[in-house]
């Protein structure tokens, strides 16, 4: 039996890149929260600074500001978008700019957010010193917005970098796993080739002496008395079993091009087996003799595991699907890859080559063969062969 293939390991470089990317993503997320807090503080601070500056300018003005004075305030304070003078009855009596809000909320001081602006309403601020009752300001925190846009751009770059690094790590892992899988396939092929050469030599060396042994044993069995005949017949039976082993070995090492031709898949199933061909194609490009051997091995194994055996043949897309289900104990999950290896068997009698031969033939057709649990118990072998 072939040695087990080494377990797949994730490349250390890919792990390092993934960890760095994860750390970068975590840092980006934490930084984003800090940026939001910083933006809120900067926005409120900028609005407060403009409010204090406007109030100071109005106090310095010393008289009721006209439209030109209010426009000058907008010009002098880049974040100021609207300024309005409120009389003692809460009415706007002079203004400059375009307001985003209209209704006065009342009260001595109110701060509300209107879109990207901060609306500040101050009532009774100048009641004893000036003829007006208060101010309405709308501030758009330009500097805070620029800070947030810059931080957002930096965070976006960090996030994109992390995603790219994760993508690189995933690509490295996939490439490494693909390389290891290809290496395992090549190693299996080298082992099979070596095993095949050895098996071919042994089979040919045994074949001729075995044929002579079998023939003489049959002659001996036919010429002895009834008391000795069972012993002679046992020699014949063992010679037949060895002959079967030699035949299986030669079938396993058989190489060469497939002889594919349009073949009715249903005709390959051995007689006496229940076959479902409702969705089967009329013909498929197959090597008739070799696929007949595959189905013969699968049906024989199924009957040994637990009859009755059912076969389903169907075309699914551009693939021919053949399923062989039995009513036996099934195949343990840990053995589902091993059973297709040469000489692996849990039977007391058998060569362990039937499924190995089946896989070689199916793979030569460009297909796959797998085993799974059958509905209702037992095992189901599934063969898939694509169009030639």
Secondary structure, DSSP 4 states (H G I P E B T S, - for coil): -PPPPPPP---HHHHHHHHHHHHHHHHHHHHHHHHHHHHHHHHHHHHHHHHHHHHHHHHHH-S---HHHHHHHHHHSTTEEEEEEE-TTS-EEEEEE--S------SSEEEEEETTEEEEEEESTTTTTSSS-EEEEEEE-HHHHHHHHHHHHHHHHHHHHHHHHHHHHHHHHHHHHHHHHHHHHHHHHHHHHHHHHHHHHHHHHHHHHHHHHHHHHHHHHHHS-HHHHHHHHHHHHHHHHHHHHHHHHHHHH--S---EEEE-GGGGSPTT-EEEEEE--S-EEEEHHHHHHHHHHHHHHHHHHSS--EEEEEEETTEEEEEEE--SS---GGGTTGGGSTT---SSS--S-HHHHHHHHHHHTT-EEEEEEPTTSSEEEEEEEE--
